Amino acid sequence: MDIQVGDILKMKKQHPCGSSEWEVLRIGADFRLKCAGCGHQIMIPRVKAEKNVRNVLRK
């Protein structure tokens, strides 16, 4: 999957704040994602992130 820093990922499940869009801040074995709704940041394994992506929006 071709994901780059700065892309917006639309995930299958929503964050508790109601947003399902996440901005990619870091790429590697893990992704650092920032919620577009509330700004909460998470680290998530690459395999789990790629499995849960619905589509990629380029910035």
All heavy atoms as TSV, in Angstrom:
chain	resi	resn	atom	element	x	y	z
A	1	MET	N	N	0.844	-1.178	0.000
A	1	MET	CA	C	0.000	0.000	0.000
A	1	MET	C	C	0.888	1.240	0.000
A	1	MET	O	O	1.855	1.306	0.747
A	1	MET	CB	C	-0.892	-0.034	1.243
A	1	MET	CG	C	-1.976	0.999	1.253
A	1	MET	SD	S	-3.134	0.758	2.594
A	1	MET	CE	C	-4.381	-0.157	1.759
A	2	ASP	N	N	0.575	2.206	-0.862
A	2	ASP	CA	C	1.391	3.402	-1.001
A	2	ASP	C	C	0.849	4.528	-0.125
A	2	ASP	O	O	-0.003	5.303	-0.549
A	2	ASP	CB	C	1.433	3.831	-2.472
A	2	ASP	CG	C	2.340	5.012	-2.698
A	2	ASP	OD1	O	3.324	5.147	-1.958
A	2	ASP	OD2	O	2.058	5.809	-3.605
A	3	ILE	N	N	1.360	4.592	1.104
A	3	ILE	CA	C	0.962	5.634	2.056
A	3	ILE	C	C	2.191	6.470	2.362
A	3	ILE	O	O	3.266	5.933	2.591
A	3	ILE	CB	C	0.392	5.016	3.349
A	3	ILE	CG1	C	-0.861	4.207	3.024
A	3	ILE	CG2	C	0.090	6.095	4.371
A	3	ILE	CD1	C	-1.401	3.417	4.190
A	4	GLN	N	N	2.032	7.794	2.347
A	4	GLN	CA	C	3.145	8.696	2.605
A	4	GLN	C	C	2.780	9.653	3.737
A	4	GLN	O	O	1.608	9.836	4.061
A	4	GLN	CB	C	3.477	9.484	1.342
A	4	GLN	CG	C	3.894	8.599	0.185
A	4	GLN	CD	C	4.125	9.383	-1.089
A	4	GLN	OE1	O	4.063	10.614	-1.092
A	4	GLN	NE2	N	4.386	8.673	-2.161
A	5	VAL	N	N	3.815	10.268	4.327
A	5	VAL	CA	C	3.610	11.239	5.394
A	5	VAL	C	C	2.781	12.398	4.846
A	5	VAL	O	O	3.014	12.878	3.739
A	5	VAL	CB	C	4.960	11.749	5.934
A	5	VAL	CG1	C	4.745	12.872	6.938
A	5	VAL	CG2	C	5.732	10.610	6.577
A	6	GLY	N	N	1.784	12.815	5.599
A	6	GLY	CA	C	0.910	13.917	5.195
A	6	GLY	C	C	-0.403	13.458	4.588
A	6	GLY	O	O	-1.320	14.253	4.442
A	7	ASP	N	N	-0.498	12.164	4.222
A	7	ASP	CA	C	-1.751	11.648	3.664
A	7	ASP	C	C	-2.822	11.576	4.740
A	7	ASP	O	O	-2.525	11.471	5.934
A	7	ASP	CB	C	-1.558	10.232	3.096
A	7	ASP	CG	C	-0.751	10.212	1.814
A	7	ASP	OD1	O	-0.507	11.293	1.252
A	7	ASP	OD2	O	-0.375	9.110	1.385
A	8	ILE	N	N	-4.068	11.639	4.326
A	8	ILE	CA	C	-5.207	11.471	5.220
A	8	ILE	C	C	-5.792	10.089	4.960
A	8	ILE	O	O	-6.113	9.754	3.822
A	8	ILE	CB	C	-6.288	12.548	4.978
A	8	ILE	CG1	C	-5.688	13.951	5.110
A	8	ILE	CG2	C	-7.473	12.356	5.924
A	8	ILE	CD1	C	-5.229	14.322	6.498
A	9	LEU	N	N	-5.907	9.269	6.011
A	9	LEU	CA	C	-6.458	7.924	5.886
A	9	LEU	C	C	-7.877	7.912	6.414
A	9	LEU	O	O	-8.140	8.406	7.509
A	9	LEU	CB	C	-5.627	6.918	6.696
A	9	LEU	CG	C	-4.138	6.851	6.401
A	9	LEU	CD1	C	-3.487	5.821	7.312
A	9	LEU	CD2	C	-3.893	6.516	4.954
A	10	LYS	N	N	-8.799	7.374	5.650
A	10	LYS	CA	C	-10.171	7.181	6.110
A	10	LYS	C	C	-10.256	5.733	6.579
A	10	LYS	O	O	-10.071	4.809	5.790
A	10	LYS	CB	C	-11.167	7.451	4.995
A	10	LYS	CG	C	-12.601	7.366	5.461
A	10	LYS	CD	C	-13.492	8.232	4.600
A	10	LYS	CE	C	-14.933	8.082	5.019
A	10	LYS	NZ	N	-15.307	9.022	6.038
A	11	MET	N	N	-10.501	5.539	7.877
A	11	MET	CA	C	-10.505	4.211	8.471
A	11	MET	C	C	-11.911	3.618	8.499
A	11	MET	O	O	-12.898	4.332	8.357
A	11	MET	CB	C	-9.952	4.266	9.897
A	11	MET	CG	C	-8.558	4.852	9.963
A	11	MET	SD	S	-7.368	3.898	9.066
A	11	MET	CE	C	-6.376	3.282	10.381
A	12	LYS	N	N	-11.982	2.300	8.687
A	12	LYS	CA	C	-13.271	1.603	8.747
A	12	LYS	C	C	-14.053	1.974	10.000
A	12	LYS	O	O	-15.253	2.159	9.946
A	12	LYS	CB	C	-13.051	0.091	8.713
A	12	LYS	CG	C	-12.564	-0.405	7.368
A	12	LYS	CD	C	-12.384	-1.904	7.375
A	12	LYS	CE	C	-11.858	-2.387	6.039
A	12	LYS	NZ	N	-11.562	-3.816	6.056
A	13	LYS	N	N	-13.353	2.083	11.135
A	13	LYS	CA	C	-14.022	2.409	12.397
A	13	LYS	C	C	-13.748	3.855	12.785
A	13	LYS	O	O	-12.687	4.396	12.504
A	13	LYS	CB	C	-13.525	1.488	13.512
A	13	LYS	CG	C	-13.954	0.055	13.351
A	13	LYS	CD	C	-13.591	-0.736	14.582
A	13	LYS	CE	C	-14.097	-2.159	14.459
A	13	LYS	NZ	N	-13.787	-2.944	15.648
A	14	GLN	N	N	-14.708	4.461	13.472
A	14	GLN	CA	C	-14.555	5.841	13.931
A	14	GLN	C	C	-13.799	5.895	15.251
A	14	GLN	O	O	-13.848	4.967	16.050
A	14	GLN	CB	C	-15.922	6.477	14.152
A	14	GLN	CG	C	-16.670	6.792	12.890
A	14	GLN	CD	C	-17.946	7.549	13.186
A	14	GLN	OE1	O	-18.424	7.546	14.309
A	14	GLN	NE2	N	-18.492	8.187	12.177
A	15	HIS	N	N	-13.127	7.019	15.473
A	15	HIS	CA	C	-12.532	7.337	16.766
A	15	HIS	C	C	-13.689	7.736	17.687
A	15	HIS	O	O	-14.729	8.184	17.196
A	15	HIS	CB	C	-11.539	8.495	16.566
A	15	HIS	CG	C	-10.711	8.797	17.757
A	15	HIS	ND1	N	-10.820	9.959	18.459
A	15	HIS	CD2	C	-9.745	8.081	18.368
A	15	HIS	CE1	C	-9.960	9.955	19.460
A	15	HIS	NE2	N	-9.288	8.816	19.421
A	16	PRO	N	N	-13.575	7.578	18.993
A	16	PRO	CA	C	-14.665	7.974	19.892
A	16	PRO	C	C	-15.138	9.425	19.731
A	16	PRO	O	O	-16.279	9.748	20.058
A	16	PRO	CB	C	-14.080	7.748	21.284
A	16	PRO	CG	C	-13.109	6.636	21.081
A	16	PRO	CD	C	-12.518	6.878	19.715
A	17	CYS	N	N	-14.297	10.317	19.185
A	17	CYS	CA	C	-14.708	11.707	18.975
A	17	CYS	C	C	-15.653	11.837	17.778
A	17	CYS	O	O	-16.252	12.880	17.579
A	17	CYS	CB	C	-13.496	12.617	18.791
A	17	CYS	SG	S	-12.686	12.452	17.198
A	18	GLY	N	N	-15.771	10.780	16.951
A	18	GLY	CA	C	-16.693	10.799	15.826
A	18	GLY	C	C	-16.028	10.903	14.464
A	18	GLY	O	O	-16.669	10.717	13.443
A	19	SER	N	N	-14.734	11.190	14.429
A	19	SER	CA	C	-14.017	11.319	13.163
A	19	SER	C	C	-13.437	9.968	12.738
A	19	SER	O	O	-12.969	9.199	13.578
A	19	SER	CB	C	-12.878	12.329	13.314
A	19	SER	OG	O	-12.118	12.390	12.133
A	20	SER	N	N	-13.456	9.693	11.436
A	20	SER	CA	C	-12.836	8.459	10.936
A	20	SER	C	C	-11.640	8.783	10.040
A	20	SER	O	O	-11.136	7.909	9.345
A	20	SER	CB	C	-13.858	7.615	10.174
A	20	SER	OG	O	-14.356	8.328	9.077
A	21	GLU	N	N	-11.185	10.035	10.060
A	21	GLU	CA	C	-10.043	10.445	9.249
A	21	GLU	C	C	-8.831	10.704	10.142
A	21	GLU	O	O	-8.936	11.328	11.194
A	21	GLU	CB	C	-10.386	11.699	8.442
A	21	GLU	CG	C	-11.450	11.438	7.401
A	21	GLU	CD	C	-11.746	12.639	6.530
A	21	GLU	OE1	O	-11.262	13.745	6.843
A	21	GLU	OE2	O	-12.469	12.464	5.538
A	22	TRP	N	N	-7.667	10.194	9.678
A	22	TRP	CA	C	-6.416	10.297	10.422
A	22	TRP	C	C	-5.317	10.821	9.500
A	22	TRP	O	O	-5.221	10.392	8.359
A	22	TRP	CB	C	-6.003	8.925	10.949
A	22	TRP	CG	C	-6.956	8.359	11.945
A	22	TRP	CD1	C	-8.134	7.724	11.692
A	22	TRP	CD2	C	-6.831	8.379	13.361
A	22	TRP	NE1	N	-8.732	7.347	12.858
A	22	TRP	CE2	C	-7.952	7.735	13.901
A	22	TRP	CE3	C	-5.855	8.883	14.228
A	22	TRP	CZ2	C	-8.135	7.578	15.266
A	22	TRP	CZ3	C	-6.045	8.713	15.587
A	22	TRP	CH2	C	-7.172	8.070	16.098
A	23	GLU	N	N	-4.469	11.709	10.008
A	23	GLU	CA	C	-3.325	12.212	9.250
A	23	GLU	C	C	-2.096	11.390	9.608
A	23	GLU	O	O	-1.844	11.107	10.783
A	23	GLU	CB	C	-3.069	13.679	9.588
A	23	GLU	CG	C	-1.895	14.260	8.839
A	23	GLU	CD	C	-1.596	15.697	9.206
A	23	GLU	OE1	O	-2.339	16.283	10.010
A	23	GLU	OE2	O	-0.597	16.224	8.696
A	24	VAL	N	N	-1.312	10.995	8.593
A	24	VAL	CA	C	-0.093	10.213	8.804
A	24	VAL	C	C	1.045	11.162	9.168
A	24	VAL	O	O	1.369	12.065	8.408
A	24	VAL	CB	C	0.276	9.406	7.537
A	24	VAL	CG1	C	1.560	8.627	7.760
A	24	VAL	CG2	C	-0.854	8.482	7.135
A	25	LEU	N	N	1.651	10.955	10.352
A	25	LEU	CA	C	2.755	11.793	10.806
A	25	LEU	C	C	4.097	11.094	10.653
A	25	LEU	O	O	5.129	11.752	10.509
A	25	LEU	CB	C	2.565	12.178	12.281
A	25	LEU	CG	C	1.301	12.962	12.615
A	25	LEU	CD1	C	1.231	13.211	14.105
A	25	LEU	CD2	C	1.253	14.261	11.857
A	26	ARG	N	N	4.108	9.749	10.708
A	26	ARG	CA	C	5.349	8.987	10.656
A	26	ARG	C	C	5.060	7.625	10.049
A	26	ARG	O	O	4.001	7.062	10.273
A	26	ARG	CB	C	5.900	8.820	12.071
A	26	ARG	CG	C	7.189	8.043	12.162
A	26	ARG	CD	C	7.602	7.902	13.649
A	26	ARG	NE	N	8.687	6.960	13.788
A	26	ARG	CZ	C	8.552	5.634	13.796
A	26	ARG	NH1	N	7.370	5.083	13.658
A	26	ARG	NH2	N	9.596	4.853	13.931
A	27	ILE	N	N	6.023	7.112	9.274
A	27	ILE	CA	C	5.887	5.799	8.649
A	27	ILE	C	C	7.104	4.957	9.016
A	27	ILE	O	O	8.207	5.466	9.122
A	27	ILE	CB	C	5.821	5.927	7.105
A	27	ILE	CG1	C	4.631	6.773	6.696
A	27	ILE	CG2	C	5.728	4.560	6.459
A	27	ILE	CD1	C	4.567	7.025	5.215
A	28	GLY	N	N	6.885	3.677	9.195
A	28	GLY	CA	C	7.957	2.727	9.492
A	28	GLY	C	C	7.300	1.390	9.759
A	28	GLY	O	O	6.308	1.046	9.116
A	29	ALA	N	N	7.819	0.639	10.711
A	29	ALA	CA	C	7.159	-0.597	11.125
A	29	ALA	C	C	5.832	-0.250	11.794
A	29	ALA	O	O	4.882	-1.024	11.759
A	29	ALA	CB	C	8.041	-1.374	12.084
A	30	ASP	N	N	5.785	0.954	12.401
A	30	ASP	CA	C	4.566	1.488	13.011
A	30	ASP	C	C	4.202	2.778	12.288
A	30	ASP	O	O	5.056	3.445	11.720
A	30	ASP	CB	C	4.777	1.817	14.490
A	30	ASP	CG	C	5.065	0.592	15.323
A	30	ASP	OD1	O	4.525	-0.476	15.006
A	30	ASP	OD2	O	5.825	0.710	16.302
A	31	PHE	N	N	2.932	3.136	12.337
A	31	PHE	CA	C	2.473	4.432	11.832
A	31	PHE	C	C	2.142	5.302	13.028
A	31	PHE	O	O	1.581	4.826	14.002
A	31	PHE	CB	C	1.190	4.294	11.004
A	31	PHE	CG	C	1.377	3.738	9.616
A	31	PHE	CD1	C	0.278	3.531	8.813
A	31	PHE	CD2	C	2.612	3.431	9.107
A	31	PHE	CE1	C	0.402	3.029	7.541
A	31	PHE	CE2	C	2.762	2.928	7.833
A	31	PHE	CZ	C	1.645	2.732	7.047
A	32	ARG	N	N	2.495	6.587	12.975
A	32	ARG	CA	C	1.985	7.550	13.954
A	32	ARG	C	C	0.887	8.310	13.239
A	32	ARG	O	O	1.106	8.911	12.198
A	32	ARG	CB	C	3.057	8.522	14.447
A	32	ARG	CG	C	2.457	9.537	15.446
A	32	ARG	CD	C	3.476	10.415	16.100
A	32	ARG	NE	N	4.308	9.730	17.051
A	32	ARG	CZ	C	3.936	9.447	18.316
A	32	ARG	NH1	N	2.760	9.775	18.749
A	32	ARG	NH2	N	4.768	8.830	19.118
A	33	LEU	N	N	-0.317	8.243	13.808
A	33	LEU	CA	C	-1.484	8.878	13.211
A	33	LEU	C	C	-2.043	9.935	14.145
A	33	LEU	O	O	-1.982	9.780	15.369
A	33	LEU	CB	C	-2.567	7.831	12.926
A	33	LEU	CG	C	-2.171	6.653	12.036
A	33	LEU	CD1	C	-3.320	5.662	11.947
A	33	LEU	CD2	C	-1.767	7.116	10.669
A	34	LYS	N	N	-2.591	11.008	13.558
A	34	LYS	CA	C	-3.230	12.075	14.340
A	34	LYS	C	C	-4.679	12.170	13.898
A	34	LYS	O	O	-4.971	12.306	12.702
A	34	LYS	CB	C	-2.514	13.397	14.119
A	34	LYS	CG	C	-3.088	14.531	14.962
A	34	LYS	CD	C	-2.206	15.754	14.875
A	34	LYS	CE	C	-2.821	16.737	13.932
A	34	LYS	NZ	N	-2.108	18.012	13.880
A	35	CYS	N	N	-5.591	12.110	14.844
A	35	CYS	CA	C	-7.018	12.197	14.562
A	35	CYS	C	C	-7.341	13.576	14.006
A	35	CYS	O	O	-6.924	14.594	14.562
A	35	CYS	CB	C	-7.823	11.933	15.824
A	35	CYS	SG	S	-9.606	12.062	15.576
A	36	ALA	N	N	-8.095	13.612	12.898
A	36	ALA	CA	C	-8.465	14.880	12.275
A	36	ALA	C	C	-9.518	15.613	13.101
A	36	ALA	O	O	-9.667	16.826	12.975
A	36	ALA	CB	C	-8.991	14.638	10.865
A	37	GLY	N	N	-10.229	14.897	13.963
A	37	GLY	CA	C	-11.279	15.522	14.765
A	37	GLY	C	C	-10.771	16.184	16.028
A	37	GLY	O	O	-10.995	17.376	16.256
A	38	CYS	N	N	-10.042	15.419	16.861
A	38	CYS	CA	C	-9.647	15.935	18.174
A	38	CYS	C	C	-8.143	16.136	18.333
A	38	CYS	O	O	-7.706	16.710	19.325
A	38	CYS	CB	C	-10.153	15.004	19.272
A	38	CYS	SG	S	-9.420	13.352	19.240
A	39	GLY	N	N	-7.337	15.649	17.385
A	39	GLY	CA	C	-5.896	15.851	17.459
A	39	GLY	C	C	-5.155	14.798	18.263
A	39	GLY	O	O	-3.941	14.894	18.423
A	40	HIS	N	N	-5.851	13.766	18.743
A	40	HIS	CA	C	-5.222	12.688	19.512
A	40	HIS	C	C	-4.255	11.920	18.607
A	40	HIS	O	O	-4.569	11.635	17.456
A	40	HIS	CB	C	-6.302	11.740	20.055
A	40	HIS	CG	C	-5.766	10.642	20.904
A	40	HIS	ND1	N	-5.379	10.838	22.194
A	40	HIS	CD2	C	-5.553	9.330	20.628
A	40	HIS	CE1	C	-4.950	9.689	22.692
A	40	HIS	NE2	N	-5.054	8.752	21.756
A	41	GLN	N	N	-3.056	11.591	19.129
A	41	GLN	CA	C	-2.060	10.864	18.347
A	41	GLN	C	C	-1.907	9.447	18.867
A	41	GLN	O	O	-1.927	9.227	20.085
A	41	GLN	CB	C	-0.709	11.571	18.400
A	41	GLN	CG	C	-0.713	12.905	17.699
A	41	GLN	CD	C	0.663	13.526	17.641
A	41	GLN	OE1	O	1.669	12.874	17.900
A	41	GLN	NE2	N	0.720	14.804	17.296
A	42	ILE	N	N	-1.767	8.503	17.925
A	42	ILE	CA	C	-1.569	7.098	18.285
A	42	ILE	C	C	-0.442	6.506	17.455
A	42	ILE	O	O	-0.129	6.994	16.378
A	42	ILE	CB	C	-2.846	6.249	18.065
A	42	ILE	CG1	C	-3.268	6.265	16.601
A	42	ILE	CG2	C	-3.979	6.716	18.959
A	42	ILE	CD1	C	-4.328	5.240	16.267
A	43	MET	N	N	0.179	5.456	17.988
A	43	MET	CA	C	1.122	4.630	17.231
A	43	MET	C	C	0.398	3.305	17.003
A	43	MET	O	O	-0.132	2.711	17.943
A	43	MET	CB	C	2.404	4.371	18.020
A	43	MET	CG	C	3.297	5.571	18.155
A	43	MET	SD	S	4.166	5.999	16.659
A	43	MET	CE	C	5.426	4.758	16.621
A	44	ILE	N	N	0.375	2.849	15.750
A	44	ILE	CA	C	-0.338	1.627	15.402
A	44	ILE	C	C	0.554	0.809	14.463
A	44	ILE	O	O	1.207	1.388	13.593
A	44	ILE	CB	C	-1.706	1.963	14.769
A	44	ILE	CG1	C	-2.538	0.732	14.516
A	44	ILE	CG2	C	-1.555	2.770	13.520
A	44	ILE	CD1	C	-3.974	1.036	14.122
A	45	PRO	N	N	0.623	-0.514	14.660
A	45	PRO	CA	C	1.450	-1.339	13.764
A	45	PRO	C	C	0.994	-1.208	12.314
A	45	PRO	O	O	-0.193	-1.059	12.035
A	45	PRO	CB	C	1.218	-2.764	14.268
A	45	PRO	CG	C	0.729	-2.618	15.664
A	45	PRO	CD	C	0.002	-1.301	15.712
A	46	ARG	N	N	1.961	-1.248	11.377
A	46	ARG	CA	C	1.686	-1.085	9.953
A	46	ARG	C	C	0.626	-2.065	9.463
A	46	ARG	O	O	-0.292	-1.692	8.744
A	46	ARG	CB	C	2.964	-1.274	9.150
A	46	ARG	CG	C	2.752	-1.237	7.646
A	46	ARG	CD	C	4.026	-1.521	6.886
A	46	ARG	NE	N	4.919	-0.383	6.879
A	46	ARG	CZ	C	4.913	0.555	5.933
A	46	ARG	NH1	N	4.069	0.486	4.935
A	46	ARG	NH2	N	5.762	1.548	5.988
A	47	VAL	N	N	0.733	-3.335	9.874
A	47	VAL	CA	C	-0.201	-4.371	9.408
A	47	VAL	C	C	-1.632	-4.038	9.817
A	47	VAL	O	O	-2.560	-4.124	9.006
A	47	VAL	CB	C	0.216	-5.751	9.973
A	47	VAL	CG1	C	-0.799	-6.805	9.619
A	47	VAL	CG2	C	1.592	-6.135	9.472
A	48	LYS	N	N	-1.818	-3.613	11.049
A	48	LYS	CA	C	-3.159	-3.275	11.546
A	48	LYS	C	C	-3.708	-2.033	10.852
A	48	LYS	O	O	-4.887	-1.978	10.491
A	48	LYS	CB	C	-3.115	-3.065	13.060
A	48	LYS	CG	C	-4.465	-2.938	13.693
A	48	LYS	CD	C	-4.367	-2.936	15.204
A	48	LYS	CE	C	-5.739	-2.827	15.821
A	48	LYS	NZ	N	-5.667	-2.736	17.278
A	49	ALA	N	N	-2.855	-1.040	10.637
A	49	ALA	CA	C	-3.298	0.195	9.978
A	49	ALA	C	C	-3.718	-0.077	8.538
A	49	ALA	O	O	-4.773	0.379	8.097
A	49	ALA	CB	C	-2.181	1.238	10.014
A	50	GLU	N	N	-2.897	-0.829	7.802
A	50	GLU	CA	C	-3.218	-1.110	6.397
A	50	GLU	C	C	-4.482	-1.950	6.270
A	50	GLU	O	O	-5.223	-1.811	5.302
A	50	GLU	CB	C	-2.040	-1.798	5.709
A	50	GLU	CG	C	-0.881	-0.857	5.467
A	50	GLU	CD	C	0.294	-1.504	4.771
A	50	GLU	OE1	O	0.330	-2.747	4.668
A	50	GLU	OE2	O	1.188	-0.752	4.335
A	51	LYS	N	N	-4.740	-2.809	7.246
A	51	LYS	CA	C	-5.944	-3.647	7.225
A	51	LYS	C	C	-7.215	-2.810	7.427
A	51	LYS	O	O	-8.261	-3.112	6.856
A	51	LYS	CB	C	-5.832	-4.710	8.323
A	51	LYS	CG	C	-6.942	-5.737	8.304
A	51	LYS	CD	C	-6.730	-6.749	9.404
A	51	LYS	CE	C	-7.796	-6.523	10.444
A	51	LYS	NZ	N	-7.712	-7.364	11.601
A	52	ASN	N	N	-7.103	-1.746	8.225
A	52	ASN	CA	C	-8.282	-0.955	8.586
A	52	ASN	C	C	-8.518	0.280	7.711
A	52	ASN	O	O	-9.473	1.009	7.941
A	52	ASN	CB	C	-8.185	-0.529	10.054
A	52	ASN	CG	C	-8.347	-1.704	10.981
A	52	ASN	OD1	O	-9.147	-2.599	10.728
A	52	ASN	ND2	N	-7.576	-1.732	12.052
A	53	VAL	N	N	-7.673	0.511	6.709
A	53	VAL	CA	C	-7.832	1.682	5.842
A	53	VAL	C	C	-8.940	1.432	4.825
A	53	VAL	O	O	-8.966	0.404	4.158
A	53	VAL	CB	C	-6.511	2.001	5.109
A	53	VAL	CG1	C	-6.739	3.049	4.032
A	53	VAL	CG2	C	-5.464	2.469	6.093
A	54	ARG	N	N	-9.860	2.376	4.719
A	54	ARG	CA	C	-10.914	2.296	3.698
A	54	ARG	C	C	-10.435	2.963	2.411
A	54	ARG	O	O	-10.576	2.418	1.336
A	54	ARG	CB	C	-12.186	2.961	4.206
A	54	ARG	CG	C	-13.328	2.839	3.208
A	54	ARG	CD	C	-14.679	3.040	3.820
A	54	ARG	NE	N	-15.068	1.841	4.541
A	54	ARG	CZ	C	-15.937	1.815	5.529
A	54	ARG	NH1	N	-16.498	2.935	5.932
A	54	ARG	NH2	N	-16.256	0.706	6.129
A	55	ASN	N	N	-9.877	4.188	2.505
A	55	ASN	CA	C	-9.252	4.819	1.338
A	55	ASN	C	C	-8.243	5.869	1.796
A	55	ASN	O	O	-8.231	6.280	2.941
A	55	ASN	CB	C	-10.275	5.383	0.346
A	55	ASN	CG	C	-11.098	6.508	0.916
A	55	ASN	OD1	O	-10.824	6.988	2.012
A	55	ASN	ND2	N	-12.104	6.942	0.187
A	56	VAL	N	N	-7.375	6.271	0.861
A	56	VAL	CA	C	-6.301	7.228	1.129
A	56	VAL	C	C	-6.594	8.513	0.382
A	56	VAL	O	O	-6.828	8.489	-0.828
A	56	VAL	CB	C	-4.932	6.660	0.672
A	56	VAL	CG1	C	-3.824	7.668	0.932
A	56	VAL	CG2	C	-4.638	5.343	1.363
A	57	LEU	N	N	-6.609	9.623	1.102
A	57	LEU	CA	C	-6.814	10.945	0.502
A	57	LEU	C	C	-5.470	11.659	0.495
A	57	LEU	O	O	-4.866	11.850	1.540
A	57	LEU	CB	C	-7.835	11.747	1.310
A	57	LEU	CG	C	-9.163	11.053	1.602
A	57	LEU	CD1	C	-9.976	11.871	2.579
A	57	LEU	CD2	C	-9.931	10.837	0.322
A	58	ARG	N	N	-4.989	12.041	-0.678
A	58	ARG	CA	C	-3.720	12.759	-0.794
A	58	ARG	C	C	-3.886	14.190	-0.301
A	58	ARG	O	O	-4.935	14.779	-0.473
A	58	ARG	CB	C	-3.228	12.774	-2.243
A	58	ARG	CG	C	-2.980	11.428	-2.804
A	58	ARG	CD	C	-1.695	10.842	-2.283
A	58	ARG	NE	N	-1.527	9.480	-2.794
A	58	ARG	CZ	C	-0.989	8.506	-2.113
A	58	ARG	NH1	N	-0.534	8.712	-0.904
A	58	ARG	NH2	N	-0.870	7.311	-2.636
A	59	LYS	N	N	-2.825	14.710	0.294
A	59	LYS	CA	C	-2.887	16.082	0.784
A	59	LYS	C	C	-2.547	17.048	-0.311
A	59	LYS	O	O	-1.825	16.768	-1.209
A	59	LYS	CB	C	-1.911	16.277	1.931
A	59	LYS	CG	C	-2.247	17.487	2.735
A	59	LYS	CD	C	-1.705	17.371	4.096
A	59	LYS	CE	C	-2.374	18.436	4.942
A	59	LYS	NZ	N	-1.896	18.504	6.250
